[in-house]
Amino acid sequence: MNKEIQQYKSIVFDCDGVVLDSNVVKTEAYFRTAKNLGATDEQAQALVDYHVRLGGISRYHKFDYYLREILNQAATNEAIQALLDEFGRELEVGLMECKIADGLVVLRETTPSAKWLILSGGDQQEIRTLFAKRNLANLFDGGLFGSPDNKDEVLAREKTNGNLQFPALFLGDSKYDFEAATRAGLDFIFLSDWTEVADWREYCATNQIKVLGGISNLLA
């Protein structure tokens, strides 16, 4: 795999479930956020179910849906911001403690000429702060990107400005990761070890997606 991975000029990484074992951290944070702001267990679980079903999609969109479709309330900027602030508080500790993918530093050493980018559904400033605190930011010389811009928007922008160069590879763990990569013309590998996509085996088989367990498997 080393020779194959070394062909790429850019490697794009999803964050949660790819670089960090943080999918469960975020899922639990959605539930607690809803409960902390007055939701019933059923409403909080409905938000969690929507979050899991739309892995890789911005939290802004999820909270907008939660307010409109689950709580039947107006999705005002103030209401969304209250949810975002509470969610950020719930996330902070868990993200500092969750596991970093095995093999990440070795893969960086194996691909010295490739530009590395993070492309997450998470909040962009939150990701940049977290990666700086966890001494990961220096690995991603192509930048760390997230919400409120969605992944299609970021990929299109970074292609246009020349930061994302081809051939390029996207490493993700969600259906949206694959769809965004395909629309932008990137190769894609699905990393299954930490994914929350329940039917990933069927989905990857149907779409003929290459699957590996995690980042360390790229070094095999």
Backbone as CSV, one residue per row, in Angstrom:
resi,resn,N_x,N_y,N_z,CA_x,CA_y,CA_z,C_x,C_y,C_z
1,MET,0.825,-1.209,0.000,0.000,0.000,0.000,0.862,1.262,0.000
2,ASN,2.084,1.173,0.510,2.934,2.365,0.567,3.098,3.023,-0.791
3,LYS,3.393,2.217,-1.812,3.598,2.782,-3.150,2.309,3.405,-3.671
4,GLU,1.192,2.754,-3.382,-0.088,3.273,-3.854,-0.410,4.606,-3.183
5,ILE,-0.202,4.703,-1.878,-0.526,5.927,-1.161,0.408,7.057,-1.550
6,GLN,1.602,6.721,-1.972,2.580,7.754,-2.301,2.319,8.433,-3.648
7,GLN,1.352,7.929,-4.409,1.023,8.564,-5.685,0.247,9.860,-5.501
8,TYR,-0.366,10.045,-4.323,-1.289,11.158,-4.142,-0.567,12.453,-3.782
9,LYS,-1.016,13.536,-4.428,-0.475,14.858,-4.114,-1.204,15.497,-2.933
10,SER,-2.443,15.053,-2.707,-3.232,15.540,-1.569,-3.949,14.369,-0.925
11,ILE,-3.986,14.373,0.419,-4.773,13.386,1.162,-5.688,14.163,2.104
12,VAL,-6.988,13.918,1.958,-8.003,14.599,2.755,-8.536,13.616,3.795
13,PHE,-8.549,14.034,5.041,-8.997,13.196,6.144,-10.271,13.774,6.757
14,ASP,-11.291,12.944,6.912,-12.350,13.288,7.846,-11.737,13.240,9.239
15,CYS,-12.374,13.893,10.192,-11.814,13.919,11.550,-12.411,12.818,12.426
16,ASP,-13.700,12.935,12.742,-14.338,12.010,13.679,-14.474,10.624,13.064
17,GLY,-13.923,9.631,13.750,-13.987,8.264,13.264,-12.888,7.901,12.297
18,VAL,-12.019,8.866,11.982,-10.898,8.621,11.067,-9.583,8.967,11.757
19,VAL,-9.401,10.240,12.103,-8.206,10.666,12.836,-8.408,10.497,14.337
20,LEU,-9.608,10.773,14.807,-9.931,10.643,16.232,-11.076,9.653,16.427
21,ASP,-10.987,8.886,17.495,-12.070,7.971,17.860,-13.109,8.770,18.654
22,SER,-13.784,9.663,17.940,-14.641,10.648,18.596,-16.104,10.553,18.195
23,ASN,-16.472,9.565,17.396,-17.874,9.454,17.000,-18.786,9.267,18.206
24,VAL,-18.408,8.370,19.111,-19.243,8.122,20.293,-19.291,9.356,21.180
25,VAL,-18.156,10.059,21.289,-18.103,11.291,22.077,-19.142,12.285,21.570
26,LYS,-19.206,12.459,20.258,-20.136,13.430,19.683,-21.581,12.962,19.783
27,THR,-21.804,11.676,19.594,-23.163,11.153,19.707,-23.715,11.380,21.112
28,GLU,-22.909,11.090,22.122,-23.335,11.308,23.499,-23.546,12.789,23.785
29,ALA,-22.717,13.644,23.171,-22.847,15.085,23.392,-24.152,15.623,22.808
30,TYR,-24.589,15.082,21.685,-25.873,15.508,21.123,-27.012,15.185,22.096
31,PHE,-26.979,13.992,22.659,-28.044,13.591,23.583,-28.051,14.489,24.813
32,ARG,-26.873,14.705,25.414,-26.801,15.521,26.631,-27.165,16.977,26.353
33,THR,-26.782,17.481,25.197,-27.128,18.856,24.835,-28.635,19.041,24.801
34,ALA,-29.313,18.135,24.127,-30.772,18.226,24.046,-31.400,18.135,25.437
35,LYS,-30.936,17.182,26.241,-31.487,17.005,27.585,-31.222,18.227,28.467
36,ASN,-30.012,18.771,28.371,-29.656,19.931,29.192,-30.541,21.135,28.898
37,LEU,-31.045,21.202,27.663,-31.878,22.332,27.255,-33.367,21.981,27.243
38,GLY,-33.730,20.930,27.985,-35.136,20.676,28.256,-35.829,19.617,27.437
39,ALA,-35.110,18.884,26.611,-35.749,17.866,25.777,-36.153,16.647,26.593
40,THR,-37.144,15.933,26.096,-37.458,14.623,26.652,-36.432,13.608,26.138
41,ASP,-36.425,12.433,26.742,-35.530,11.376,26.261,-35.832,11.046,24.796
42,GLU,-37.106,11.036,24.451,-37.500,10.705,23.082,-37.001,11.764,22.089
43,GLN,-37.125,13.015,22.454,-36.650,14.091,21.577,-35.132,14.064,21.431
44,ALA,-34.446,13.829,22.558,-32.982,13.764,22.509,-32.524,12.592,21.653
45,GLN,-33.207,11.450,21.777,-32.840,10.283,20.979,-33.144,10.512,19.509
46,ALA,-34.190,11.245,19.209,-34.506,11.562,17.809,-33.396,12.411,17.188
47,LEU,-32.839,13.338,17.967,-31.705,14.129,17.484,-30.499,13.230,17.242
48,VAL,-30.224,12.319,18.174,-29.104,11.386,18.017,-29.287,10.535,16.765
49,ASP,-30.487,10.030,16.569,-30.753,9.178,15.401,-30.514,9.950,14.107
50,TYR,-30.927,11.198,14.083,-30.719,12.027,12.890,-29.235,12.295,12.681
51,HIS,-28.533,12.575,13.762,-27.083,12.801,13.693,-26.361,11.584,13.109
52,VAL,-26.675,10.400,13.607,-26.009,9.184,13.137,-26.353,8.912,11.673
53,ARG,-27.606,9.147,11.322,-28.038,8.895,9.944,-27.341,9.832,8.964
54,LEU,-27.015,11.033,9.410,-26.377,12.020,8.534,-24.934,12.270,8.954
55,GLY,-24.174,11.200,9.144,-22.781,11.340,9.535,-22.017,12.237,8.575
56,GLY,-21.213,13.147,9.125,-20.401,14.035,8.307,-21.063,15.344,7.936
57,ILE,-22.363,15.480,8.276,-23.083,16.716,7.982,-22.921,17.688,9.147
58,SER,-22.897,18.964,8.835,-22.681,20.008,9.831,-23.692,19.960,10.972
59,ARG,-23.211,20.274,12.175,-24.088,20.362,13.345,-25.110,21.503,13.189
60,TYR,-24.764,22.538,12.410,-25.698,23.640,12.183,-26.969,23.112,11.528
61,HIS,-26.773,22.283,10.518,-27.924,21.680,9.829,-28.708,20.783,10.781
62,LYS,-28.014,19.997,11.588,-28.689,19.053,12.490,-29.521,19.771,13.533
63,PHE,-28.987,20.869,14.075,-29.749,21.605,15.077,-30.919,22.366,14.444
64,ASP,-30.747,22.831,13.226,-31.852,23.448,12.510,-32.987,22.441,12.335
65,TYR,-32.636,21.233,11.904,-33.635,20.164,11.743,-34.283,19.822,13.089
66,TYR,-33.466,19.722,14.128,-33.968,19.379,15.467,-35.027,20.374,15.928
67,LEU,-34.747,21.645,15.771,-35.700,22.670,16.204,-36.982,22.627,15.385
68,ARG,-36.842,22.538,14.063,-38.013,22.617,13.185,-38.836,21.338,13.182
69,GLU,-38.149,20.194,13.058,-38.856,18.933,12.801,-39.109,18.089,14.049
70,ILE,-38.263,18.229,15.052,-38.434,17.413,16.259,-39.154,18.200,17.350
71,LEU,-38.741,19.450,17.559,-39.378,20.276,18.587,-40.539,21.115,18.034
72,ASN,-40.639,21.187,16.683,-41.674,22.014,16.044,-41.599,23.464,16.508
73,GLN,-40.364,23.969,16.547,-40.116,25.352,16.927,-39.449,26.094,15.775
74,ALA,-39.424,27.401,15.890,-38.716,28.210,14.896,-37.215,28.027,15.088
75,ALA,-36.509,27.815,13.984,-35.050,27.638,14.043,-34.376,29.005,13.937
76,THR,-34.523,29.797,15.004,-33.927,31.131,15.012,-32.419,31.038,15.227
77,ASN,-31.728,32.084,14.859,-30.279,32.114,15.092,-29.958,31.973,16.571
78,GLU,-30.790,32.594,17.408,-30.554,32.535,18.847,-30.725,31.111,19.380
79,ALA,-31.753,30.425,18.897,-32.003,29.058,19.365,-30.901,28.112,18.908
80,ILE,-30.471,28.263,17.667,-29.385,27.415,17.159,-28.102,27.697,17.914
81,GLN,-27.806,28.975,18.180,-26.581,29.315,18.886,-26.572,28.756,20.305
82,ALA,-27.718,28.752,20.964,-27.798,28.181,22.308,-27.448,26.691,22.282
83,LEU,-27.928,25.983,21.278,-27.607,24.565,21.127,-26.127,24.376,20.803
84,LEU,-25.602,25.210,19.922,-24.181,25.109,19.560,-23.286,25.353,20.770
85,ASP,-23.615,26.357,21.566,-22.794,26.673,22.745,-22.805,25.519,23.741
86,GLU,-23.977,24.966,23.988,-24.074,23.845,24.934,-23.351,22.609,24.402
87,PHE,-23.498,22.367,23.109,-22.834,21.230,22.482,-21.314,21.371,22.589
88,GLY,-20.801,22.564,22.364,-19.366,22.800,22.479,-18.848,22.514,23.872
89,ARG,-19.628,22.908,24.883,-19.219,22.628,26.276,-19.187,21.128,26.537
90,GLU,-20.187,20.430,26.046,-20.252,18.988,26.265,-19.103,18.255,25.568
91,LEU,-18.686,18.778,24.420,-17.656,18.105,23.626,-16.238,18.278,24.153
92,GLU,-15.970,19.401,24.776,-14.594,19.827,25.009,-13.745,18.767,25.703
93,VAL,-14.239,18.221,26.794,-13.453,17.248,27.552,-13.252,15.961,26.764
94,GLY,-14.322,15.464,26.162,-14.241,14.196,25.442,-13.277,14.239,24.272
95,LEU,-13.241,15.349,23.555,-12.361,15.450,22.397,-10.888,15.533,22.797
96,MET,-10.617,16.057,23.964,-9.229,16.121,24.428,-8.710,14.754,24.867
97,GLU,-9.622,13.851,25.187,-9.218,12.567,25.754,-9.337,11.397,24.794
98,CYS,-10.051,11.549,23.677,-10.308,10.402,22.802,-9.035,9.978,22.064
99,LYS,-9.025,8.741,21.628,-7.857,8.123,21.008,-7.549,8.732,19.649
100,ILE,-6.257,8.897,19.381,-5.772,9.295,18.058,-5.470,8.027,17.265
101,ALA,-5.759,8.044,15.989,-5.583,6.858,15.144,-4.138,6.363,15.151
102,ASP,-3.988,5.072,15.312,-2.662,4.459,15.208,-2.110,4.675,13.800
103,GLY,-0.812,4.911,13.706,-0.156,5.001,12.406,-0.192,6.368,11.757
104,LEU,-0.806,7.347,12.417,-0.961,8.656,11.780,0.390,9.311,11.494
105,VAL,1.259,9.335,12.482,2.564,9.988,12.303,3.418,9.224,11.293
106,VAL,3.360,7.897,11.335,4.132,7.092,10.383,3.628,7.330,8.966
107,LEU,2.307,7.447,8.798,1.758,7.728,7.466,2.225,9.094,6.973
108,ARG,2.303,10.062,7.874,2.807,11.380,7.475,4.243,11.268,6.980
109,GLU,5.042,10.468,7.659,6.444,10.268,7.252,6.533,9.508,5.936
110,THR,5.543,8.673,5.657,5.521,7.873,4.432,5.079,8.691,3.225
111,THR,4.395,9.802,3.475,3.872,10.638,2.385,4.393,12.075,2.527
112,PRO,5.718,12.267,2.528,6.266,13.594,2.822,5.922,14.665,1.806
113,SER,5.669,14.271,0.557,5.395,15.264,-0.485,3.912,15.542,-0.661
114,ALA,3.055,14.793,0.016,1.609,15.000,-0.101,1.149,16.103,0.839
115,LYS,0.202,16.895,0.359,-0.421,17.896,1.219,-1.571,17.228,1.963
116,TRP,-1.621,17.404,3.273,-2.662,16.808,4.110,-3.675,17.862,4.524
117,LEU,-4.961,17.514,4.432,-6.050,18.400,4.843,-7.008,17.648,5.758
118,ILE,-7.540,18.341,6.749,-8.660,17.842,7.531,-9.930,18.457,6.956
119,LEU,-10.952,17.625,6.737,-12.244,18.109,6.258,-13.332,17.464,7.114
120,SER,-13.877,18.236,8.018,-14.785,17.712,9.033,-16.149,18.357,8.950
121,GLY,-17.144,17.641,9.463,-18.458,18.243,9.659,-18.511,19.059,10.931
122,GLY,-17.459,18.940,11.770,-17.395,19.682,13.024,-17.069,21.150,12.811
123,ASP,-17.198,21.919,13.859,-16.938,23.354,13.807,-15.469,23.627,13.488
124,GLN,-15.228,24.489,12.512,-13.865,24.718,12.034,-12.938,25.277,13.119
125,GLN,-13.390,26.275,13.842,-12.523,26.857,14.866,-12.276,25.873,15.996
126,GLU,-13.291,25.089,16.325,-13.146,24.064,17.369,-12.076,23.042,16.967
127,ILE,-12.109,22.628,15.704,-11.129,21.658,15.209,-9.720,22.243,15.261
128,ARG,-9.573,23.484,14.828,-8.252,24.106,14.812,-7.694,24.259,16.229
129,THR,-8.540,24.622,17.158,-8.102,24.749,18.548,-7.733,23.387,19.126
130,LEU,-8.579,22.393,18.877,-8.339,21.042,19.382,-7.050,20.455,18.833
131,PHE,-6.842,20.581,17.522,-5.651,19.996,16.910,-4.381,20.695,17.376
132,ALA,-4.465,21.975,17.658,-3.309,22.675,18.213,-2.999,22.166,19.621
133,LYS,-4.030,21.997,20.435,-3.834,21.522,21.803,-3.296,20.094,21.843
134,ARG,-3.688,19.279,20.866,-3.276,17.881,20.851,-2.043,17.643,19.957
135,ASN,-1.405,18.729,19.541,-0.164,18.666,18.757,-0.335,17.882,17.455
136,LEU,-1.464,18.091,16.803,-1.753,17.432,15.530,-1.778,18.398,14.357
137,ALA,-1.924,19.677,14.635,-2.116,20.655,13.558,-0.953,20.669,12.575
138,ASN,0.260,20.441,13.069,1.439,20.526,12.202,1.468,19.419,11.152
139,LEU,0.692,18.365,11.339,0.658,17.273,10.361,-0.120,17.677,9.106
140,PHE,-1.032,18.628,9.259,-1.987,18.933,8.192,-1.628,20.270,7.557
141,ASP,-0.632,20.212,6.677,-0.090,21.426,6.070,-1.028,22.050,5.053
142,GLY,-2.054,21.316,4.633,-3.032,21.859,3.692,-4.176,22.582,4.359
143,GLY,-4.255,22.500,5.685,-5.287,23.223,6.424,-6.294,22.319,7.106
144,LEU,-7.009,22.912,8.067,-8.055,22.223,8.825,-9.365,22.955,8.582
145,PHE,-10.339,22.241,8.004,-11.575,22.877,7.543,-12.800,22.167,8.134
146,GLY,-13.840,22.969,8.403,-15.071,22.421,8.948,-16.229,23.373,8.781
147,SER,-17.266,23.158,9.565,-18.480,23.967,9.511,-18.182,25.409,9.932
148,PRO,-18.961,26.378,9.421,-20.261,26.179,8.763,-20.219,25.792,7.288
149,ASP,-19.085,25.900,6.585,-19.036,25.428,5.201,-19.163,23.910,5.175
150,ASN,-19.948,23.389,4.223,-20.049,21.930,4.135,-18.894,21.378,3.290
151,LYS,-18.791,20.068,3.249,-17.632,19.440,2.614,-17.585,19.679,1.115
152,ASP,-18.738,19.716,0.467,-18.757,20.017,-0.969,-18.209,21.417,-1.232
153,GLU,-18.609,22.364,-0.411,-18.153,23.746,-0.577,-16.651,23.871,-0.364
154,VAL,-16.149,23.212,0.672,-14.715,23.303,0.959,-13.901,22.654,-0.155
155,LEU,-14.308,21.482,-0.609,-13.562,20.803,-1.665,-13.551,21.634,-2.952
156,ALA,-14.692,22.204,-3.292,-14.751,23.035,-4.496,-13.837,24.250,-4.355
157,ARG,-13.870,24.881,-3.197,-13.047,26.071,-2.987,-11.561,25.751,-3.024
158,GLU,-11.168,24.668,-2.338,-9.746,24.322,-2.262,-9.221,23.810,-3.602
159,LYS,-10.083,23.200,-4.424,-9.698,22.855,-5.798,-9.444,24.119,-6.611
160,THR,-10.356,25.071,-6.494,-10.263,26.296,-7.291,-9.021,27.108,-6.935
161,ASN,-8.709,27.174,-5.638,-7.553,27.997,-5.239,-6.215,27.259,-5.337
162,GLY,-6.255,25.992,-5.750,-5.024,25.242,-5.978,-4.441,24.570,-4.755
163,ASN,-5.114,24.700,-3.618,-4.602,24.060,-2.404,-4.780,22.546,-2.455
164,LEU,-5.875,22.093,-3.044,-6.150,20.665,-3.226,-5.672,20.266,-4.613
165,GLN,-4.629,19.450,-4.663,-4.033,19.052,-5.931,-4.270,17.564,-6.188
166,PHE,-4.317,17.213,-7.457,-4.667,15.851,-7.861,-3.463,15.127,-8.451
167,PRO,-3.435,13.792,-8.324,-4.471,12.936,-7.745,-4.592,13.133,-6.235
168,ALA,-5.836,12.974,-5.764,-6.130,13.207,-4.354,-6.964,12.051,-3.799
169,LEU,-6.785,11.804,-2.514,-7.476,10.713,-1.821,-8.227,11.277,-0.631
170,PHE,-9.439,10.793,-0.427,-10.251,11.159,0.733,-10.390,9.911,1.610
171,LEU,-10.063,10.039,2.887,-10.243,8.973,3.870,-11.410,9.351,4.765
172,GLY,-12.498,8.576,4.705,-13.690,8.922,5.465,-14.384,7.712,6.045
173,ASP,-15.429,7.978,6.840,-16.158,6.883,7.486,-17.665,7.080,7.406
174,SER,-18.114,7.904,6.448,-19.551,8.143,6.314,-19.953,8.125,4.843
175,LYS,-21.250,7.977,4.614,-21.768,8.004,3.244,-21.543,9.377,2.613
176,TYR,-21.725,10.419,3.404,-21.519,11.761,2.873,-20.068,11.986,2.471
177,ASP,-19.121,11.419,3.241,-17.712,11.529,2.851,-17.502,10.961,1.449
178,PHE,-18.046,9.781,1.210,-17.901,9.142,-0.107,-18.568,9.972,-1.197
179,GLU,-19.761,10.460,-0.916,-20.498,11.222,-1.930,-19.777,12.524,-2.261
180,ALA,-19.282,13.217,-1.241,-18.570,14.477,-1.470,-17.272,14.233,-2.228
181,ALA,-16.556,13.179,-1.858,-15.312,12.848,-2.549,-15.572,12.541,-4.016
182,THR,-16.610,11.765,-4.280,-16.945,11.387,-5.650,-17.321,12.603,-6.487
183,ARG,-18.129,13.485,-5.917,-18.534,14.691,-6.649,-17.332,15.578,-6.989
184,ALA,-16.323,15.563,-6.106,-15.154,16.420,-6.313,-14.041,15.737,-7.102
185,GLY,-14.216,14.453,-7.422,-13.236,13.754,-8.234,-12.065,13.164,-7.473
186,LEU,-12.236,12.950,-6.161,-11.188,12.338,-5.361,-11.390,10.828,-5.275
187,ASP,-10.301,10.074,-5.186,-10.398,8.670,-4.813,-10.856,8.601,-3.364
188,PHE,-11.406,7.449,-2.978,-11.978,7.349,-1.626,-11.704,5.982,-1.031
189,ILE,-11.354,5.970,0.250,-11.252,4.738,1.028,-12.113,4.913,2.273
190,PHE,-12.962,3.930,2.527,-13.828,3.929,3.710,-13.089,3.259,4.856
191,LEU,-12.975,3.937,5.991,-12.333,3.378,7.186,-13.416,2.935,8.159
192,SER,-13.447,1.642,8.447,-14.609,1.044,9.105,-14.491,0.878,10.617
193,ASP,-13.296,0.958,11.179,-13.124,0.597,12.594,-14.012,1.399,13.536
194,TRP,-14.154,2.680,13.292,-14.881,3.559,14.216,-16.159,4.126,13.622
195,THR,-16.576,3.658,12.445,-17.746,4.240,11.801,-19.021,3.971,12.589
196,GLU,-19.989,4.870,12.448,-21.313,4.665,13.026,-22.349,4.335,11.944
197,VAL,-21.900,4.112,10.723,-22.819,3.730,9.642,-23.178,2.257,9.822
198,ALA,-24.423,1.997,10.191,-24.830,0.639,10.543,-24.723,-0.334,9.369
199,ASP,-25.056,0.137,8.170,-25.073,-0.741,6.990,-23.866,-0.507,6.087
200,TRP,-22.714,-0.190,6.688,-21.552,0.177,5.870,-21.084,-0.951,4.963
201,ARG,-21.189,-2.178,5.420,-20.739,-3.291,4.574,-21.551,-3.353,3.277
202,GLU,-22.851,-3.293,3.407,-23.727,-3.339,2.231,-23.504,-2.107,1.356
203,TYR,-23.403,-0.943,1.979,-23.230,0.308,1.228,-21.926,0.288,0.440
204,CYS,-20.859,-0.131,1.075,-19.563,-0.147,0.395,-19.523,-1.196,-0.713
205,ALA,-20.157,-2.334,-0.474,-20.201,-3.372,-1.506,-21.004,-2.892,-2.715
206,THR,-22.147,-2.276,-2.456,-23.007,-1.795,-3.536,-22.308,-0.743,-4.376
207,ASN,-21.541,0.128,-3.714,-20.880,1.233,-4.405,-19.425,0.926,-4.770
208,GLN,-19.016,-0.337,-4.544,-17.657,-0.778,-4.893,-16.584,0.127,-4.276
209,ILE,-16.756,0.377,-2.977,-15.845,1.247,-2.235,-14.771,0.406,-1.562
210,LYS,-13.524,0.826,-1.684,-12.439,0.151,-0.993,-12.582,0.402,0.500
211,VAL,-12.418,-0.642,1.317,-12.573,-0.544,2.757,-11.308,-1.000,3.461
212,LEU,-10.885,-0.231,4.443,-9.819,-0.627,5.364,-10.302,-0.382,6.783
213,GLY,-9.657,-1.005,7.742,-10.075,-0.810,9.122,-9.782,0.598,9.617
214,GLY,-8.515,0.993,9.492,-8.127,2.305,9.983,-6.875,2.801,9.271
215,ILE,-6.375,3.939,9.731,-5.228,4.562,9.090,-4.005,3.636,9.089
216,SER,-3.802,2.895,10.145,-2.629,2.021,10.218,-2.630,0.978,9.113
217,ASN,-3.822,0.610,8.617,-3.908,-0.389,7.546,-3.368,0.130,6.204
218,LEU,-3.266,1.451,6.089,-2.694,2.019,4.875,-1.187,1.745,4.769
219,LEU,-0.592,1.352,5.887,0.858,1.118,5.928,1.209,-0.336,5.682
220,ALA,0.198,-1.197,5.627,0.453,-2.630,5.495,1.032,-2.977,4.130
